[in-house]
Amino acid sequence: MPASVGLCAVRRVGLGVGRLAPLARPGLAAFNCRAPSLPPRCLNLNRAFSVSSFLRSAPSPAPPTPSTPPPPPEKEKKEETELHESPYTLPNALTVARIIACPFLGWAIVKGDFAAATGILAASGFTDWLDGYLARKWNQKSVLGSIIDPMADKMLMTTLVVALTYDGLLPLPLAGLIFGRDLALSLWAFYLRYKSLPPPKTWARYWDPSMPSAEVRPTQISKVNTALQLLLMGVTTVSPLLHTDISTGLQALQLIVATTTIWSGLSYVGNSGFKILKQPLKKNK
């Protein structure tokens, strides 16, 4: 085989002579093979074969690595939020109407119009029953209602005690006992409202009826005492209209009311009758 053809084959595989030197025959170096004397066909094959060899020898691209999974979402933080409810219900409206009627009741007693006073007192008692009935039937119980309903009873009781004591129909010691109990419970309720109100404790938030923070739950003896007090005030209001002397029965009823007033006041010692509401948790997205 001529030397030029042998070197053409060497170039065709894209390898230098130096790399094949150990495999070449000793007499191969004696041939004079110049690059310009190579046929054009050999050069073309050499160029094509070198490109294909380069492509085969090029490192294959690394397989795509799977994308890193997104980090797990952080645990959602929870923050406290205030409890809200609508105060605009019919039972609450009836309770407010009972509160508004108190000055008119007191004025009628002071002026000696016991017939009008009896009518206002009867209407107040009826609305007291009606607002509770509607709240249960229509599921309109509210924290505000649990506060203003006993408040209306106390305002009615205060009006009757002041007006009847002024007219001399109620003993002054009994009036002082009733007032002392109600004043102590009122001050405790104001303190409990401040203590249970979520921060910030501002004046506007303190008096906001749509933001309840504590619930009033009268004790059983307190309910009995309220009923007996209303009975006493009602009978005392009606007594001037009667033509029969009922003073002995009134004195016995006054003694019973004095006993239940002290008992019911002691029943609120501690946390009885009040419940601090747990504020709901809102997820912070």
C-alpha positions as CSV (number, residue, x, y, z in Angstrom):
1,M,0.0,0.0,0.0
2,P,1.5,3.4,-0.9
3,A,2.5,5.6,1.9
4,S,0.2,8.4,0.9
5,V,-2.8,6.1,1.1
6,G,-1.7,4.8,4.5
7,L,-1.4,8.4,5.9
8,C,-4.8,9.2,4.3
9,A,-6.3,6.3,6.3
10,V,-4.6,7.6,9.4
11,R,-6.0,11.1,8.9
12,R,-9.4,9.5,8.0
13,V,-9.8,8.2,11.5
14,G,-9.0,11.7,12.9
15,L,-5.9,10.6,14.8
16,G,-2.4,12.2,14.7
17,V,0.6,10.2,13.5
18,G,2.2,10.7,16.9
19,R,-0.6,8.8,18.6
20,L,-0.1,5.8,16.1
21,A,3.7,6.0,16.3
22,P,4.0,3.0,18.5
23,L,1.9,1.0,16.0
24,A,3.6,2.2,12.8
25,R,6.1,0.1,11.0
26,P,9.7,1.1,11.1
27,G,9.9,1.8,7.4
28,L,6.8,4.0,7.3
29,A,8.7,7.1,8.4
30,A,11.0,6.8,5.3
31,F,8.1,7.6,2.9
32,N,7.7,11.2,2.0
33,C,4.0,12.0,2.2
34,R,3.1,15.6,2.0
35,A,-0.2,17.0,2.8
36,P,-0.8,18.9,-0.5
37,S,-0.3,15.6,-2.5
38,L,-3.4,14.1,-0.9
39,P,-6.3,13.6,-3.2
40,P,-9.3,16.0,-2.7
41,R,-11.6,13.1,-2.0
42,C,-9.4,12.1,0.9
43,L,-9.5,15.5,2.3
44,N,-13.3,15.7,2.1
45,L,-13.6,12.4,3.9
46,N,-11.2,13.4,6.5
47,R,-13.1,16.6,7.2
48,A,-16.5,14.8,7.5
49,F,-15.1,12.0,9.6
50,S,-13.4,14.4,12.0
51,V,-16.7,16.2,12.6
52,S,-18.6,13.0,13.2
53,S,-15.8,11.7,15.5
54,F,-15.9,15.0,17.5
55,L,-19.7,14.7,17.9
56,R,-19.4,11.1,19.1
57,S,-16.6,11.9,21.4
58,A,-18.4,15.0,22.9
59,P,-19.7,14.3,26.3
60,S,-23.4,13.6,26.4
61,P,-25.5,16.2,28.2
62,A,-26.2,15.3,31.7
63,P,-29.8,14.1,32.3
64,P,-32.0,16.9,33.7
65,T,-32.0,16.9,37.4
66,P,-35.5,16.9,38.9
67,S,-36.5,20.3,40.1
68,T,-36.2,20.9,43.7
69,P,-39.6,20.5,45.4
70,P,-41.0,23.7,46.9
71,P,-40.4,23.9,50.6
72,P,-43.4,22.9,52.7
73,P,-45.6,25.8,53.6
74,E,-45.0,27.2,56.9
75,K,-47.5,26.5,59.6
76,E,-50.1,29.1,59.5
77,K,-49.9,31.4,62.4
78,K,-53.0,32.0,64.4
79,E,-53.9,35.3,65.9
80,E,-56.7,36.3,68.2
81,T,-59.6,38.3,66.9
82,E,-62.5,39.8,68.7
83,L,-65.9,38.2,68.9
84,H,-68.6,40.2,67.1
85,E,-72.4,39.9,67.0
86,S,-75.3,42.0,65.9
87,P,-77.1,43.7,68.8
88,Y,-80.1,44.7,66.6
89,T,-82.7,42.0,67.5
90,L,-86.3,42.2,68.5
91,P,-85.7,40.8,72.1
92,N,-83.1,43.4,72.7
93,A,-85.4,46.1,71.4
94,L,-88.1,45.0,73.9
95,T,-85.6,45.1,76.6
96,V,-84.5,48.6,75.7
97,A,-88.2,49.7,75.7
98,R,-88.5,48.4,79.2
99,I,-85.6,50.5,80.2
100,I,-87.1,53.6,78.6
101,A,-90.3,53.0,80.5
102,C,-88.6,53.3,83.9
103,P,-88.7,57.1,84.2
104,F,-92.4,57.2,83.3
105,L,-93.1,54.6,86.0
106,G,-91.3,56.5,88.7
107,W,-93.0,59.7,87.7
108,A,-96.5,58.1,88.0
109,I,-95.7,56.7,91.4
110,V,-94.4,60.0,92.8
111,K,-97.4,61.8,91.4
112,G,-99.8,59.3,93.1
113,D,-101.1,57.9,89.8
114,F,-101.0,54.3,90.9
115,A,-103.3,53.1,88.1
116,A,-101.0,54.3,85.4
117,A,-98.0,53.0,87.4
118,T,-99.7,49.6,87.7
119,G,-100.3,49.6,83.9
120,I,-96.7,50.4,83.1
121,L,-95.5,47.8,85.6
122,A,-97.7,45.1,84.0
123,A,-96.5,46.0,80.5
124,S,-92.9,45.8,81.7
125,G,-93.5,42.4,83.2
126,F,-95.1,41.2,79.9
127,T,-92.3,42.4,77.7
128,D,-89.8,40.8,80.1
129,W,-91.5,37.4,79.4
130,L,-91.9,38.1,75.7
131,D,-88.3,39.0,74.9
132,G,-87.1,35.8,76.6
133,Y,-89.7,33.8,74.7
134,L,-88.7,35.3,71.3
135,A,-85.0,34.9,71.9
136,R,-85.5,31.2,72.5
137,K,-88.0,30.6,69.7
138,W,-86.1,32.6,67.0
139,N,-82.7,31.7,68.3
140,Q,-81.8,35.3,68.9
141,K,-80.0,34.9,72.1
142,S,-77.1,37.3,72.4
143,V,-74.4,38.2,74.9
144,L,-75.7,41.8,74.8
145,G,-79.1,40.5,75.7
146,S,-77.7,38.6,78.6
147,I,-76.3,41.8,80.0
148,I,-79.1,44.4,79.3
149,D,-82.0,42.1,80.3
150,P,-80.9,41.9,84.0
151,M,-79.9,45.5,83.7
152,A,-83.4,46.4,82.7
153,D,-84.7,44.4,85.7
154,K,-82.4,46.3,88.0
155,M,-83.4,49.7,86.5
156,L,-87.0,48.8,87.0
157,M,-86.3,47.7,90.5
158,T,-84.4,50.8,91.3
159,T,-87.1,53.0,90.0
160,L,-89.8,51.2,92.1
161,V,-87.6,51.2,95.2
162,V,-86.8,54.9,95.0
163,A,-90.4,56.0,94.1
164,L,-92.1,53.7,96.7
165,T,-89.6,54.7,99.4
166,Y,-90.2,58.4,98.6
167,D,-94.0,57.8,99.1
168,G,-93.4,56.0,102.4
169,L,-94.7,52.6,101.1
170,L,-91.3,50.8,101.5
171,P,-89.0,50.7,104.5
172,L,-85.8,52.6,104.1
173,P,-83.5,49.8,105.5
174,L,-84.9,47.4,102.9
175,A,-84.3,49.9,100.1
176,G,-80.7,50.4,101.3
177,L,-80.1,46.7,101.3
178,I,-81.4,46.3,97.8
179,F,-79.4,49.3,96.5
180,G,-76.2,48.1,98.2
181,R,-76.4,44.6,96.6
182,D,-77.1,46.1,93.1
183,L,-74.4,48.6,93.4
184,A,-71.8,46.0,94.3
185,L,-72.8,43.8,91.4
186,S,-72.8,46.7,89.0
187,L,-69.2,47.7,90.0
188,W,-68.1,44.1,89.7
189,A,-69.6,43.8,86.2
190,F,-67.8,47.0,85.0
191,Y,-64.5,45.6,86.3
192,L,-65.1,42.3,84.6
193,R,-65.9,44.0,81.3
194,Y,-62.6,45.8,81.5
195,K,-60.7,42.7,82.5
196,S,-62.1,40.5,79.8
197,L,-61.9,43.1,76.9
198,P,-59.2,42.1,74.4
199,P,-56.5,44.7,73.8
200,P,-56.4,47.5,73.0
201,K,-58.5,48.6,75.9
202,T,-60.0,51.8,74.6
203,W,-63.0,53.8,75.7
204,A,-64.8,53.2,72.4
205,R,-64.2,49.5,72.5
206,Y,-65.3,49.3,76.1
207,W,-68.8,50.6,75.3
208,D,-69.1,48.8,71.9
209,P,-72.1,46.5,72.2
210,S,-71.1,44.5,69.2
211,M,-67.9,43.3,70.9
212,P,-68.9,41.1,73.8
213,S,-66.2,39.8,76.1
214,A,-68.1,38.5,79.2
215,E,-71.5,37.0,79.8
216,V,-73.7,37.4,82.8
217,R,-75.4,34.3,84.1
218,P,-77.6,34.9,87.1
219,T,-77.5,32.3,89.8
220,Q,-80.6,30.4,90.7
221,I,-81.1,32.2,94.0
222,S,-80.7,35.5,92.2
223,K,-83.5,34.6,89.8
224,V,-85.7,33.7,92.8
225,N,-84.8,37.0,94.5
226,T,-85.6,39.0,91.4
227,A,-89.0,37.4,91.2
228,L,-89.7,38.0,94.9
229,Q,-88.6,41.6,94.6
230,L,-90.8,42.3,91.6
231,L,-93.7,40.7,93.4
232,L,-93.1,42.9,96.4
233,M,-92.9,46.0,94.3
234,G,-95.9,45.1,92.3
235,V,-98.1,44.4,95.4
236,T,-96.9,47.6,97.0
237,T,-97.7,49.6,93.9
238,V,-101.2,48.1,93.7
239,S,-101.9,48.3,97.5
240,P,-103.2,51.9,97.4
241,L,-105.8,50.9,94.9
242,L,-107.1,48.1,97.1
243,H,-109.8,48.6,99.7
244,T,-108.3,45.8,101.9
245,D,-105.5,46.2,104.5
246,I,-102.6,44.0,103.4
247,S,-99.9,45.5,105.6
248,T,-99.2,42.3,107.5
249,G,-98.6,40.3,104.3
250,L,-96.4,43.1,103.0
251,Q,-94.2,43.0,106.1
252,A,-93.7,39.2,105.8
253,L,-92.9,39.6,102.1
254,Q,-90.4,42.4,102.9
255,L,-88.6,40.1,105.4
256,I,-88.4,37.3,102.8
257,V,-87.0,39.7,100.2
258,A,-84.4,41.0,102.6
259,T,-83.2,37.4,103.2
260,T,-83.0,36.5,99.5
261,T,-81.3,39.7,98.7
262,I,-78.4,39.0,101.0
263,W,-78.3,35.3,99.9
264,S,-78.2,36.2,96.2
265,G,-75.5,38.8,96.7
266,L,-73.3,36.2,98.4
267,S,-73.9,33.7,95.6
268,Y,-71.9,35.9,93.2
269,V,-68.7,35.8,95.3
270,G,-66.0,34.4,93.1
271,N,-66.7,33.7,89.4
272,S,-70.3,32.6,89.8
273,G,-72.8,34.3,87.5
274,F,-70.1,35.6,85.1
275,K,-68.3,33.9,82.2
276,I,-65.4,35.4,80.3
277,L,-65.9,34.6,76.6
278,K,-63.2,32.8,74.7
279,Q,-62.3,34.8,71.6
280,P,-62.2,32.9,68.3
281,L,-58.9,32.1,66.5
282,K,-58.5,33.5,63.0
283,K,-55.9,32.0,60.6
284,N,-53.4,34.5,59.3
285,K,-53.1,33.7,55.6
